[in-house]
Amino acid sequence: MAEDNRDWSTQIREHMEVIGADGTHVGTVDHMDGDRIKLTKRDNDAGHEGGTHSGHHHYLSSGLIAEVEGDKVRLSANGDVAWGMLEEK
């Protein structure tokens, strides 16, 4: 279960897969940037229609992290909800 004040930066590594609570691929970790996960540019449109998010980085708040399991970062929100919460740089 998520802990609101957990410092995830020690557990999250480059190239980990970020998935929603429903198992949907949301992105791939580029690195931690403060209290946000910076996602790689290369799969910004993975699993999402429209293709409007290519070519720039997106960020997710670490407050959405439910757990880190193996080489996956599982979010507390389903993939489509998390995708709507992405911050653009």
WONOR-V790005 format. One record per pair of residues at least 12 apart in sequence whose C-alpha atoms are under 10 Angstrom apart, sorted by sequence separation. I is the first residue (numbers start at 1). J is the second residue. D is the distance in whole Angstrom. If there is no record, write none. Layout:
# WONOR-V790005
i;j;d
I;J;D
I;J;D
This chain:
# WONOR-V790005
i;j;d
15;27;9
16;28;6
17;29;6
27;39;6
28;40;6
29;41;10
41;53;9
42;54;8
43;55;9
44;56;8
63;75;9
64;76;6
65;77;9
15;28;6
16;29;5
17;30;10
26;39;9
27;40;7
28;41;9
41;54;7
42;55;8
44;57;8
62;75;9
63;76;9
64;77;7
14;28;8
15;29;5
16;30;8
27;41;9
28;42;9
41;55;6
42;56;9
43;57;10
44;58;8
13;28;10
14;29;5
15;30;6
16;31;9
27;42;9
28;43;7
40;55;10
41;56;6
42;57;9
60;75;10
13;29;7
14;30;5
15;31;8
27;43;6
28;44;8
40;56;8
41;57;5
12;29;8
13;30;8
14;31;5
26;43;9
27;44;6
39;56;9
40;57;6
41;58;8
12;30;10
13;31;6
14;32;8
25;43;10
26;44;8
27;45;8
28;46;10
39;57;6
40;58;8
64;82;8
12;31;8
13;32;8
18;37;9
26;45;9
27;46;7
38;57;7
39;58;5
40;59;9
12;32;7
26;46;7
27;47;9
38;58;6
39;59;6
11;32;10
18;39;9
25;46;7
26;47;7
37;58;8
38;59;5
39;60;8
61;82;10
64;85;9
9;31;9
10;32;9
17;39;9
24;46;10
25;47;7
26;48;9
36;58;10
37;59;5
38;60;7
60;82;8
9;32;6
14;37;10
16;39;10
24;47;8
25;48;9
36;59;6
37;60;5
38;61;9
60;83;9
8;32;9
9;33;9
13;37;10
14;38;10
15;39;9
35;59;10
36;60;5
37;61;6
59;83;10
61;85;8
9;34;8
12;37;9
14;39;9
15;40;8
35;60;9
36;61;4
37;62;6
58;83;10
60;85;7
61;86;8
9;35;8
14;40;9
33;59;9
35;61;6
36;62;5
59;85;9
60;86;5
61;87;8
8;35;8
9;36;9
30;57;9
32;59;9
33;60;10
34;61;9
35;62;6
36;63;8
37;64;10
58;85;10
59;86;6
60;87;6
7;35;8
8;36;10
9;37;9
30;58;10
31;59;10
32;60;10
33;61;10
34;62;9
35;63;8
36;64;9
37;65;10
58;86;6
59;87;5
60;88;9
8;37;10
30;59;10
32;61;10
33;62;10
36;65;10
57;86;10
58;87;5
59;88;6
29;59;9
32;62;9
57;87;9
58;88;5
59;89;8
27;58;9
29;60;10
48;79;10
57;88;6
58;89;6
27;59;10
47;79;9
48;80;8
56;88;8
57;89;6
27;60;10
47;80;9
56;89;7
26;60;10
48;83;8
53;88;9
37;73;10
47;83;10
45;83;10
44;83;10
18;60;10
21;64;10
29;72;9
20;64;9
21;65;10
28;72;9
29;73;9
20;65;9
21;66;8
28;73;9
19;65;10
20;66;9
21;67;10
27;73;10
18;65;9
25;72;10
26;73;10
39;86;10
26;74;10
38;86;10
25;74;10
26;75;9
37;86;10
38;87;9
18;68;9
24;74;10
38;88;10
17;68;10
23;74;8
24;75;10
36;87;9
38;89;10
16;68;9
21;73;10
22;74;9
23;75;9
26;78;9
27;79;10
9;62;9
16;69;10
17;70;10
18;71;9
19;72;7
20;73;8
21;74;6
22;75;9
25;78;10
26;79;6
8;62;7
16;70;9
17;71;7
18;72;6
19;73;6
20;74;6
21;75;5
22;76;9
23;77;10
24;78;7
25;79;7
26;80;8
7;62;9
8;63;10
16;71;5
17;72;5
18;73;5
19;74;5
20;75;5
21;76;5
22;77;8
23;78;8
24;79;5
25;80;9
26;81;10
6;62;9
11;67;10
12;68;7
15;71;8
16;72;5
17;73;6
18;74;6
19;75;6
20;76;7
21;77;5
22;78;5
23;79;7
24;80;8
26;82;7
27;83;9
5;62;10
6;63;9
8;65;8
11;68;7
12;69;10
14;71;10
15;72;9
16;73;7
17;74;8
18;75;7
19;76;9
20;77;6
21;78;5
22;79;7
26;83;7
4;62;9
5;63;8
11;69;9
12;70;10
13;71;8
19;77;9
20;78;4
21;79;7
22;80;9
24;82;10
25;83;10
4;63;7
6;65;9
8;67;9
11;70;10
12;71;8
13;72;10
19;78;8
20;79;4
21;80;10
3;63;9
4;64;9
8;68;8
11;71;9
12;72;9
13;73;10
19;79;7
20;80;8
21;81;10
26;86;10
2;63;9
4;65;9
12;73;7
18;79;9
20;81;8
21;82;9
2;64;9
3;65;9
4;66;9
11;73;9
20;82;7
2;65;7
3;66;8
19;82;9
20;83;9
1;65;9
2;66;4
3;67;9
1;66;6
2;67;6
8;73;10
1;67;7
2;68;10
2;75;9
2;76;8
1;76;9
